[in-house]
Amino acid sequence: MLPPRWRRLAAAIGAALVLLAGAGGAAADADLISADPAPGSTVSGSPVSIRLGFSQPLQNTSRINLFRGQFQAVPGVSTLVAGSELQANLAQPLAPAVYTVDWMADTDDGHSTQGSYQFAVTVASSPFAGWLVPLAAGTVIIVGVATAGVLWKLNRRRRI
């Protein structure tokens, strides 16, 4: 059995270790672990929303701001917090341009993290765009062959 003085010292060290272990976990900030659209990506057509996933649950004070070009705020962006996901719903489709997503994530332990990234929006391609040129070429060929056939037939009738 330890003398009382050593027991008090051991108890104090144990208590300090417990406090330090708890403080280390509480001081962790929320890390951005997923984003859609992804940082640096180019999307064809406007996304409906912007979704960010974090490593911790978020408070309702967390937010997303969206800027176009030289930091012109995009109107009609509403932020929704669901657990560890932050979502910005867009009231109107985004025009082709480069956009900056600026986010701030507040966690349950009172810490705040912020960051930003960019993505680009291009004109949406039509699902028929891949067929359009071959379809037009095929139509021109068919019309050309049909016209040549009719002219040949008319020319033969005149000779007889």
The 8 nearest C-alpha neighbors of each residue, nearest first, counted from 0:
[[1, 2, 6, 3, 5, 4, 9, 7],
 [2, 0, 5, 6, 3, 4, 7, 9],
 [1, 3, 4, 5, 6, 0, 7, 8],
 [4, 2, 6, 5, 7, 1, 8, 0],
 [3, 5, 7, 2, 6, 8, 1, 9],
 [6, 4, 8, 7, 2, 3, 1, 9],
 [5, 7, 3, 9, 8, 4, 10, 1],
 [8, 6, 10, 4, 5, 9, 11, 3],
 [7, 9, 5, 11, 6, 10, 12, 4],
 [10, 8, 6, 12, 11, 7, 13, 5],
 [9, 11, 13, 7, 8, 12, 14, 6],
 [12, 10, 8, 14, 13, 9, 7, 15],
 [11, 13, 15, 9, 14, 10, 16, 8],
 [14, 12, 10, 16, 11, 15, 9, 17],
 [15, 13, 11, 17, 16, 12, 10, 18],
 [14, 16, 12, 18, 13, 17, 19, 11],
 [17, 15, 19, 13, 14, 18, 20, 12],
 [18, 16, 14, 20, 15, 19, 21, 13],
 [19, 17, 15, 21, 16, 20, 22, 14],
 [20, 18, 22, 16, 21, 17, 15, 23],
 [19, 21, 17, 23, 18, 22, 16, 24],
 [22, 20, 18, 19, 24, 23, 17, 25],
 [21, 23, 25, 19, 24, 20, 26, 18],
 [24, 22, 20, 26, 21, 25, 19, 27],
 [25, 23, 21, 22, 26, 27, 20, 19],
 [24, 26, 22, 27, 23, 108, 21, 28],
 [25, 27, 23, 24, 22, 28, 110, 108],
 [28, 26, 25, 24, 29, 23, 110, 30],
 [29, 27, 110, 30, 112, 26, 111, 106],
 [28, 30, 55, 54, 53, 112, 31, 106],
 [31, 29, 54, 53, 32, 28, 55, 112],
 [30, 32, 53, 33, 52, 54, 29, 51],
 [31, 33, 53, 52, 30, 54, 34, 51],
 [34, 32, 52, 51, 31, 35, 53, 37],
 [33, 35, 51, 37, 50, 36, 52, 38],
 [36, 34, 37, 50, 49, 51, 33, 38],
 [35, 37, 34, 49, 38, 40, 118, 50],
 [36, 38, 35, 34, 40, 39, 118, 33],
 [37, 39, 116, 40, 117, 118, 36, 34],
 [40, 38, 118, 117, 37, 41, 116, 119],
 [41, 39, 118, 37, 38, 119, 42, 36],
 [42, 40, 119, 120, 118, 43, 39, 121],
 [43, 41, 120, 44, 121, 119, 40, 45],
 [44, 42, 123, 121, 122, 120, 124, 41],
 [45, 43, 123, 122, 121, 120, 42, 46],
 [44, 46, 93, 92, 120, 47, 43, 94],
 [45, 47, 48, 44, 49, 92, 93, 42],
 [48, 46, 89, 45, 88, 92, 49, 91],
 [49, 47, 88, 87, 46, 89, 50, 86],
 [48, 50, 87, 86, 35, 36, 88, 51],
 [51, 49, 86, 35, 34, 85, 48, 87],
 [50, 52, 34, 85, 33, 84, 86, 35],
 [51, 53, 84, 33, 32, 31, 83, 34],
 [54, 52, 31, 83, 32, 30, 55, 29],
 [53, 55, 30, 29, 32, 31, 83, 52],
 [56, 54, 29, 83, 53, 57, 106, 30],
 [57, 55, 83, 82, 106, 107, 58, 54],
 [58, 56, 106, 83, 105, 82, 107, 55],
 [57, 59, 60, 105, 106, 61, 107, 56],
 [60, 58, 61, 80, 57, 79, 105, 62],
 [59, 61, 58, 62, 105, 104, 57, 80],
 [62, 60, 104, 105, 59, 103, 58, 57],
 [63, 61, 103, 102, 78, 60, 64, 104],
 [62, 64, 102, 101, 78, 87, 65, 103],
 [65, 63, 101, 100, 102, 62, 66, 76],
 [64, 66, 100, 73, 99, 72, 101, 63],
 [67, 65, 72, 70, 99, 71, 73, 98],
 [68, 66, 98, 71, 70, 97, 69, 99],
 [67, 69, 70, 97, 98, 71, 66, 96],
 [68, 70, 71, 67, 66, 98, 72, 99],
 [71, 69, 66, 67, 68, 72, 99, 65],
 [70, 72, 67, 66, 69, 68, 73, 65],
 [73, 71, 66, 65, 70, 74, 67, 64],
 [72, 74, 66, 65, 71, 67, 75, 76],
 [75, 73, 76, 72, 90, 65, 89, 91],
 [74, 76, 90, 89, 77, 73, 91, 88],
 [77, 75, 89, 88, 74, 87, 90, 78],
 [78, 76, 88, 87, 75, 79, 89, 90],
 [79, 77, 87, 86, 62, 63, 88, 76],
 [78, 80, 86, 85, 87, 81, 77, 88],
 [81, 79, 85, 59, 84, 86, 82, 78],
 [82, 80, 84, 83, 85, 79, 57, 86],
 [83, 81, 56, 84, 57, 80, 55, 85],
 [82, 84, 56, 53, 57, 55, 52, 81],
 [85, 83, 52, 81, 82, 51, 80, 53],
 [84, 86, 80, 51, 50, 79, 52, 81],
 [87, 85, 50, 79, 49, 78, 51, 88],
 [88, 86, 78, 49, 77, 48, 76, 63],
 [87, 89, 48, 77, 76, 86, 78, 90],
 [88, 90, 76, 91, 48, 47, 75, 87],
 [89, 91, 75, 76, 88, 92, 74, 77],
 [92, 90, 89, 93, 75, 47, 74, 76],
 [93, 91, 45, 94, 89, 90, 47, 46],
 [92, 94, 45, 91, 95, 120, 46, 44],
 [93, 95, 96, 92, 120, 45, 121, 122],
 [94, 96, 121, 120, 122, 93, 97, 119],
 [97, 95, 120, 119, 94, 98, 68, 121],
 [96, 98, 119, 68, 118, 67, 120, 117],
 [99, 97, 67, 117, 118, 66, 119, 68],
 [98, 100, 117, 66, 116, 65, 101, 67],
 [99, 101, 65, 115, 116, 64, 117, 102],
 [102, 100, 115, 64, 63, 114, 65, 99],
 [103, 101, 63, 113, 114, 62, 115, 64],
 [102, 104, 113, 62, 61, 112, 105, 63],
 [103, 105, 61, 112, 111, 113, 57, 106],
 [106, 104, 111, 61, 58, 57, 110, 60],
 [105, 107, 57, 108, 58, 110, 109, 56],
 [108, 106, 109, 58, 57, 56, 105, 110],
 [107, 109, 106, 110, 25, 26, 105, 27],
 [110, 108, 107, 106, 105, 111, 58, 26],
 [109, 111, 106, 108, 105, 28, 112, 26],
 [110, 112, 105, 104, 106, 109, 28, 113],
 [113, 111, 104, 103, 28, 29, 105, 110],
 [114, 112, 103, 102, 104, 111, 115, 101],
 [113, 115, 102, 101, 103, 112, 116, 100],
 [114, 116, 101, 100, 102, 99, 117, 113],
 [115, 117, 100, 38, 99, 101, 118, 114],
 [116, 118, 99, 98, 39, 38, 100, 97],
 [117, 119, 39, 40, 98, 38, 41, 97],
 [120, 118, 97, 41, 96, 98, 42, 40],
 [119, 121, 95, 42, 96, 41, 43, 44],
 [122, 120, 95, 43, 44, 42, 123, 119],
 [121, 123, 44, 43, 95, 124, 120, 94],
 [124, 122, 44, 43, 121, 125, 45, 42],
 [123, 125, 122, 126, 128, 43, 44, 127],
 [124, 126, 128, 127, 123, 129, 122, 131],
 [125, 127, 128, 124, 129, 130, 123, 131],
 [126, 128, 125, 130, 129, 131, 124, 132],
 [129, 127, 125, 131, 130, 126, 124, 132],
 [130, 128, 127, 131, 126, 132, 133, 125],
 [131, 129, 127, 128, 133, 132, 134, 126],
 [130, 132, 134, 128, 133, 129, 135, 127],
 [131, 133, 135, 134, 130, 136, 129, 128],
 [134, 132, 136, 135, 130, 131, 137, 129],
 [135, 133, 137, 131, 132, 136, 130, 138],
 [134, 136, 138, 132, 137, 133, 131, 139],
 [137, 135, 133, 139, 138, 134, 132, 140],
 [138, 136, 134, 140, 135, 139, 133, 141],
 [137, 139, 135, 141, 136, 140, 142, 134],
 [138, 140, 136, 142, 137, 141, 143, 135],
 [141, 139, 143, 137, 138, 142, 144, 136],
 [142, 140, 138, 144, 143, 139, 145, 137],
 [141, 143, 145, 139, 140, 144, 146, 138],
 [144, 142, 140, 146, 141, 145, 139, 147],
 [143, 145, 147, 141, 146, 142, 140, 148],
 [144, 146, 148, 142, 147, 143, 141, 149],
 [145, 147, 143, 149, 148, 144, 142, 150],
 [148, 146, 144, 150, 145, 149, 151, 143],
 [149, 147, 145, 151, 146, 150, 144, 152],
 [148, 150, 152, 146, 151, 147, 153, 145],
 [151, 149, 153, 147, 152, 148, 154, 146],
 [152, 150, 154, 148, 149, 153, 147, 155],
 [151, 153, 149, 155, 150, 154, 148, 156],
 [154, 152, 150, 156, 155, 151, 149, 157],
 [153, 155, 151, 157, 152, 156, 150, 158],
 [156, 154, 152, 158, 157, 153, 151, 159],
 [155, 157, 153, 154, 158, 159, 152, 151],
 [158, 156, 154, 155, 159, 153, 152, 151],
 [159, 157, 155, 156, 154, 153, 152, 151],
 [158, 156, 157, 155, 154, 153, 152, 151]]
